[in-house]
Amino acid sequence: MSVRSVLIRMARSAVESALSQLMQQLNVVEEQALAPMRTMVQSVVGGIWIGEGANAFVEEVSSLVIPGVGEVGENITTMHTNVSSARDIIDRADEEVSRLVQSRLFDAFDFY
């Protein structure tokens, strides 16, 4: 196994690890931030808290906090997509270089 092959394999492993961590972070955002906020809003709307303060709370959380947390999730998803695309481009480039090198070697030594 060549050094290049080992380095590509190590880089791919690091990228896969980063992708996995991105998805874990997305789950954290959804489970520990977004879901509890939605539950709080539902509880207040359900009557656990009544009055102007309750209405203001629901409005603030619904119009600012939940969309903001949603944007964080969207950004994580976009980053995951971009890193996945970069990984795929690197894989295709590596395959193409390997194919070209093999082709050039074959042509240079007239293997039949």
Secondary structure, 3 states (H helix, E strand, C coil): CCHHHHHHHHHHHHHHHHHHHHHHHHHHHHHHHHHHHHHHHHHHHHHHCCCHHHHHHHHHHHHHHHHHHHHHHHHHHHHHHHHHHHHHHHHHHHHHHHHHHHHHHHHHCCCC
